[in-house]
Amino acid sequence: MRKLLDGLYDGAAWLAALFMIALLAMVLLSIGSRLLHFHVPGTDAYAGYLMAGSGFLALAHTLKRNEHIRVTLLLSALKGGARRGLEIWALSAAVALAALFAWYSARLAWQSRLFNDISTGNDATPLWLPQLAMAAGSLILLVAFVDELVLELRGQRVQVASDEATRNE
């Protein structure tokens, strides 16, 4: 199961990286087309879709690598059971919020498909297509938070001490 979950997180991260490369291609195409005096419709919109998709698809991988920003002032002052209780509470709240976010983002994509909602730009992209990346990314984030909560409840969650404070100026 661990290999499957790690593969899911890594796969989403690779897809996010591909989205970033495609974003670069869109920006370069937009710049190049302006320099060569022709217009490619929709490059700005597609760049925005790719940027949002890459951000959402990278969320779970970032969480599992302990790279999300956390406010640990209170957590670092606690020890033992109090610290574990706060971790479980925070992860439970994160699971609930991620579940709501996954539900509503999937619902948005589904409704956009049902209503044939299209972008208002001249590209007229069906909006459910770029919204799929948001829905998939938020669903994978939900899986990652549930994974973290289960690991914490089992006492198997590894807390990597961040050296962020030593890197700040």
Secondary structure, DSSP 8 states (H G I E B T S, - for coil): -HHHHHHHHHHHHHHHHHHHHHHHHHHHHHHHHHHTT---TTHHHHHHHHHHHHHHHTHHHHHHTT-S----HHHHH--HHHHHHHHHHHHHHHHHHHHHHHHHHHHHHHHHHHTT-B-SSTT--BTHHHHHHHHHHHHHHHHHHHHHHHHHHHT--------HHHH--
